[in-house]
Amino acid sequence: MTLCPPISISNTSDPCQPIPELKTEVERLVRLLMDYNISFSITTKGDPGFLLDLPGFTSYKRKFIALTIEGDAEVISMLSPGAPSFEERVGFVRQLSSLGLDTLIRFDPVFIHLFQAIYGGSWFRKIEGLIDTFASTGVKHIVCSTGRLSRRKTENGKHSMWQEIHQVIQARSALAAKRFDQEYCYEQGGYLLRRDLRLRFHQSLRALVEERGMTYSTCQELSARESDSEGLPHCQRFILPFVRIRNDSHFEPIKDCTANCHLSCQGLSHPPCGQSKLISLHPFKASYLLSNTESRIEKTGGFHNGPVSSSL
């Protein structure tokens, strides 16, 4: 492998749960990524503080940490009661920001009907207060989503994600639940807040965020032109470049690479990484991470794995 993209830890399960065995494995993975000089990010609702004791972690540049905060204390108690509290998560962000680590808050998912069910007509003022709290932590960037829900039941036959959220809202307000039913519409493979409503919400929220000196983006709901702060390389703000292997089996970052290939390098015949196939909108192939020479060897059956562990 010649190129290595940024590694995301973790999109499906929380890597910072208070489980000793899990923490040990996450520490091992992070050490490995830093040893090889690879870009990575961590997304969590938990406390990443255990990683601060790893030698070199705080000063390592090619990383960022995203803390997910779905709402205030009451919203969190309804949506993720088993995870750390609102106050704890805000404290985690404040600690990371104070140490100079690139940190963002994922205000995600924001179910506006749940806020309406709890706070009635003052629901948006409650969200404005949350943005004030986020700004006080020193965080630089907010990513927001109003959720993408499925109506398919889970494999064990329980309620769908849509039904679970509907029940939470229904328990507080039948009227808000009715609006939720009407205003989450099928789009892009899931149920999203009706487009005009989410556009208005995101643009209003972006204005609040930018007034407080932070940047704002949405997560796969609208185009960057419609809803994101200007000048961002991608929705997560912090640049994590692809890296290229050196002769000593370690990697070095590729200058001018944002890893947002489809946008940053669109129209370039010679992108910074040298692999124009990564710009394509076609499904990604692992062979795109190989040099032209390696690709030819692989096609002839003579390719052998390089020194980088396949566990990456």
Secondary structure, DSSP 8 states (H G I E B T S, - for coil): --EE--EEE-SSS-TT-S-HHHHHHHHHHHHHHHHTT--EEEEESS-GGGGGGSTTTTT--SEEEEEE--SSHHHHHHH-TTS--HHHHHHHHHHHHHTT--EEEEE----HHHHHHHHGGGHHHHHHHHHHHHHHTT--EEEE----B--S--TTS---HHHHHHHHHHTT-HHHHHHHHHHEEEETTEEEE-HHHHHHHHHHHHHHHHHTT-EEEESSSS-HHHHS-TT-SSTT-S----EEE-TTS-EEE-TT--S-HHHHTTT-SS-TTS-GGGG-SS---GGGGS-HHHHHHHHTT-----SS-TT-
